[in-house]
């Protein structure tokens, strides 16, 4: 068995493995004897079939397994001996010769192996990364209070329909009618919205529902039919307005305070403003921390000055995904993948440098936070703790979700540690200017 290689550059190896018949003779004999021992062939006692029959039935498979076993051992030894920091996995080279796969023949295999660059950089106070302190303006507090009051408002009787109002209407044509239909004017197609604005109880007007409600699912629900029935309906309908509903913001009073914050927790307009300010500040900090994380990634990826074997990576993405992606798709998505991959390498280096590890407690907390967020998206903000924990356990059983949470935790603990080590250049900035940052 002979293993040789050439190294075109610091990150790529071209490995040739030559296996002679004598190299695999003993492994092949052992595999055939194993097949013979296990063979349960009609007409013979188990393990007593003649070797000639075993060779005819299992010879090709045993040869393949024996040779590939030696190839795998050779690759592993080469990687260990050369101390290769393997990127992805070894791939058959594009110039791989065709082997005959006949017992007694010699075999030659060509492999491409790539390695990650060796990282070595320091992290300290000389590293300066911006951290943005977003100003809270009086206008922002006023808008936030109005949004909260609007959120806890209610539908009330209105006179004339405005852009953000609803109408309740009976709709009909010669073949179909639906009564008491709620129409959100903001959801009407913009080109047809003017026909609804300004309408009041008792008004009648005709509209093409296909043009006004382009979403078929919404249109079917409004007409109270199955989606499959839409094509058979005349789209011209007469709308008779029964009444107008307008969404009125909640009044700023104790009842509203209790609904928003819990009973008795806010009792004065000053306390209301303080709570609103706290919420805005928390939101700003979340935005600033997200931006800081992005800046940390960019800063240290640039500092690491990583050079990667891009041609190998592109081939490996296609090879490893077994035809799920075309070369054109990989080429299109490659810049984004490359940046993410560089950060993964840098993050791994930083975690090793500072001895960082993701704990079970980190994963549990991340899963619970994810579950709570999911419930909140459906308007369920006060889910009992035992339900959160149970749902989080289910999330952690999903391998895809688990890996996503692991990466999230790795990002969080790495960026938190970097924050302790570097110099933060705190910059005051308006929210508008912050959102203009690239």
N, C-alpha and C positions, 0 to 999 in steps of 0.2 A: 504494500500500500504506500503510495507516494503522494505527498501534499506539497504543492508549490504555490507561490503567489507573486504577483507584481502589485505595486502600490502607485497608481498614477498620480495621486496627490495625498495630502495628509488625512483625508476623510474617506477615501475609497480604496477597497481592496478587490482584486480579481484573483480568485482562488481556483486552482485546478486540483482535483482529486482523481488519482488513477488507482483503480482497484483491479488486481490480477486475479485470475481464477483461483490461484493458491490461497489468496487472502480470504475468500469467502467459502472455501471448500468445507472447513470444519463447521462454521456457523450454519451453512446450508444443511449439512448432515444432521446437526442437532435439531434443526427445525423440522426436517422430514421425519425424524424419529419421534418428535413431539406430535406431529400430525398422525403418525401411525398409532401412537399410544392412545390417542383420543378418538380415532376413527371408529365409527359404528356403522359398518357397511353390511348391507344385506348379504347373507351367505357366509359371513365370517364372524367368529367371535370378536368382541370388542378388543382392539389392539393387535389382532392376529392377521390382518389383511397383508398380503405380500407387498414388499417395498416397491415393486414394479408398478403395482396398481396405485399406490400412494403417490409415486412420482408422476404418474399420468394425471391423477386428479388434482394434486396440490403442488406439483413441481414449480409451476410458474409463480404462484403466489409465494411459496417458500423462498424462491430465488429473489424475488422483488424485496421481500422483508429482510432477507439476509444482507443484501447489498445496501439497501437503504439504511439498515442499522449501522453498518460500517461507515456510510457517508455521514450520518448524524454524529457518530462518535468522532470522526475526523474533524468535522466542522467545530464541534464543541472544544476539542483539544486545541485547534488552531486559534480559536477566540481566546481561550485561557492563556495559551503560550504568548500570544501577541498582545494580550491585555487590551483587546478591542472593546471599546465602549459602543456596543451594538445599537444601531439605530434601526428600529423596526425589526426586521429579521432577514437572514440571508435569502437571496432570490436566485433562481436559476438564471444564468446569464443569457443574453439574447443570442449568443453564438454557441449555445449548448449543442454538442454533437448528438446525432441519433445513435443510441446504443441498440444493439440487436436483442438484448434480453434473452439470450440463450445460455444455458448452463455450459460452463467451460470457456466462455468468451471473457475478454478483458473489458473493463468499463472505464469511461472517462466522463467526469462531470465538471462543469464550469459554474462557478457561483460569483455573484456580486454581493459584496458586504460593504456596508457604510457604517461609519461611526460618528457619534456626536463630538463636537469640538470640546476640548478641555476648558472648563470655565475656571477663571481665577481672577477675582476682583474683590476689593474691600468695600465695606459699607460703614460710613461714619459721618461726622458732623460737617465734613467738607462737601458732602452731597446735599444740595439745596433743592428742595421740591416745593412748589407753591401750594398753599392751602387757602382756599377762598372763604372769607367770612362775608356771607351775603346779608346786606342791609335789610332791615324790616322797615318799610315805609308806612306812613299813616294811611295812604291810599290802599296798600295791601291789606292792612288790618281791617279797614272799612269793607273792602271787597270780601274778605274771609268771613266777617260777621254776616254780611248779606247772604253769602253762599250757605252758611249754616242755617240761617233762618229760612232760606228758600228750601233747603233740604228737608226741614221739618215742617214745611208748609202743607197746605191741603187744597184739593179741588173745591171751588165754590162756583155758585151761579154767576155767569157773566152776561154782559149785554151784547157786545160785538166781539167776534173772534179776532184775536191777534195771532202773530206768528208762533207764539209759544203756547197757544191755547188749544182746547179740544172742542170739537162739536159732537153732539149726539144727534144722529139723523136716522130717518127711515129711508131706505134706498130701494128703488124698484125700476124695472123695465117691463116690457110685455111678457117676458118669460120667467122672471125671477124677482123676489123681493127679500129684503132682510131688514128687520126692525131693531131700533135701539143700538145702532152701530156707533162705536166710539172711534173718532178719527183724530189722531194727533197731527195737527197742521204742520209741525216741524218735520214730520216723516213723509209728507206728501212731496212728490217730485217737484223740484224747484220751478220748473217750467209751468206747472199746473197749480202751484200754491196760491197764486193770486185769486183764483176762483173761490177759495175758502175764506180768505182774509176779509174781515168786515161783515161777515154774515151774522144774522141774528135769528132768534126763534121765529119760525113761520116762513122763512125764506126758502125758495125753491130754485134749483139750478141743475143744469145737465153737465155731466162730465164723463170723459172716457176713462174708465177705471184702469185700463191697461197702461195708459200714459201717466195717470196720476199716482198709481201704486205699482211701481215696476217690479218690486219683489213679489214673486208668485206665492210664496208661503204666507206673507202678510195679506196679500189680496184675497187668497182663498179663505183665510180666517175671517176677514172683514165680511166677505159675501156669504160666509157660513156654508161653504161647499168643500169638497175634496179638490186637491190641486189638479187632479186628472180631469175634473169637470170644467176647468176654466176655459179651455179651448172651445167648448160648445156654447159659451155664453156670449150674447151680444154685449160688447163692452160699454155701450152708452147707457148710463143710469141717471135717473132723476133723484137728486138728494133733497129731502125735505127736512130742514133743520128743526129738531125738537127743542133743543136748548144748547146753550154755550157754557162750557166749563172753563174757568180760568184758574191757573195755579197761583194761589195767594201765599206769600211768605208768612211764616209764623210770626206772631207778635213777640217783641222782646219783653217777656214777663217771667214771673217765677215758674209758671207751668212749663214754659218752653225751656228755661234753664234746667229744670228737673229732667225733662225728656232727654236733653242733650248730654248732661254731665252726671246725672244721678241726683236723687232727692237731697236737697239742702247743701249740695257741694258748692253751688254758686248762688249768691243771693243779691248781688248788686251789679250795676252796669260796669263798674270798675273791675270787679272780679271776672266778669264775662270777658272783658277786653284782655285781662291777664291770661286767661285760659286760651283765648284765641291766639295771643302772642306766643304762648308756649307751643301751640300746635304748629304755627308758622315756623318758629325757630327749629323745632324737631324736623320739619320737612326740609328746611334749608340745610340743616346739618346732614341729613340723609343725602341730599343732592351733592353737597360739598365733599362728603366722604366717598361717594361714588366717583366723583371727579378726581379726588386724590388717588384712589386706587388705580384709575386709568393712567394718571400721570406717573405713578410709581412703576407701573408696567412699562410704559414708554421709556422712562428714564433709565431703568436698569437693563432693559433689552438693548438700548443704544449703548450703554456703558459696557455691556458684555461684548459688544461688537461681534455677534455670532455670524459665522459663515457656515452654511449648511449645504450638503450635497443635494441640490435642488432637483437635478435630473433623476437621481436615484429615488428621491422622495416621491416624485410624480409617478414613476413606475411602480413603486411600492404601494401607493394608494390604490392603484388599479388592481395590482396583484393581490393585495390583502383583502380587498372587498369583493373579489371573485366575480367581476363583471357587473357589479351594481352601478359603477360609474364609468362613463366613457372618457377617453383622453381629452375630449373637448370640454366635458364637465369639470374634470380635474383642473384643467388649465384655467378655466374661468374662476373657480373657487380657490385656486391655489394661494393667491396673495393673503387672503384672510386666514387660511389654514396655516400658512407659514408664520404669520405674526402670533397666532395662538400657540403654535408649537414652540416658537422661540421663548415665549413667556413660560410655558410648561418647564422647559429646561432651566430657565433662570430661577423659577420658583423652586424647583427641586434642589438647585444649588444652594439657594438661600435657606431652605428648610434644613438641609444637611449642615450648613455652616453654623446655624444657630441652634441646632438640635431640636427642631420643631416637629411635633407629631400631632396628628388628628386623633382625639380620644373618642371613646364611645359617648361620653357626655356631650362633646361637641356635635357629633352626628345626631344625637337625640334632640338636642336643642334646635339644631337646624331643621330637622324633620317637623318638630312641633311648630316652629315658626312658619314653615311652609304650609302646614295644614291649617293653622289659624288664618293665614293670609287667604287660602282658598275658601274657607268658610266666609270670611269677611267679604270676598268678592260676590258672594251670593246674599249679602245683607245679613249674615249671621255673625254678629260681633261678640256675643257673650256665650259661646259654646262651653259647656262644662269641661273642666280640666281632664276628667277621666276619658271623655270622648276624644279630646285632642291627643292624649297620650296613646290611646288605642289606635287611632287613625295613623299616628306617626309610626307606630310599630309596623303597620301594614306597608307604609311607604318604604321603610327600611328593608322590607323583604323583597322589594322590587330591585333587581340588580342595576337596571338603568338609572332608576331614581337614586339608588345608593351611591353610584359613581358620580352622579351630578352633585349630590350633597357633599361627597368627599372633596371634589374639586372646589366647591364653594367654600368649604371649611379651610382647605389648604390656602386659598386666596386670602381669606379673612385673617388667619393667624400670621401669614407671611407679611401682609400689608401692615397689620397691627405692630409686628416686631420692627419692621422697617421704620415705621412712624416714630418709634422710640429712639432709633439710632441716628436718623438724619436730622438735618436742620429744616424746619418748616418755615417757609417764607409766607407769613400770613398777609393776605391782601384783602382789604375791604373792597367790596364790589356790589353794584346794584344787581337785582335779579335779572333785569333785561340784559345787562352787559355779560352777566354770567352765562346766560343761555346763548349768547352769541359766540362764546368761546369754541374753538375748534379742537 
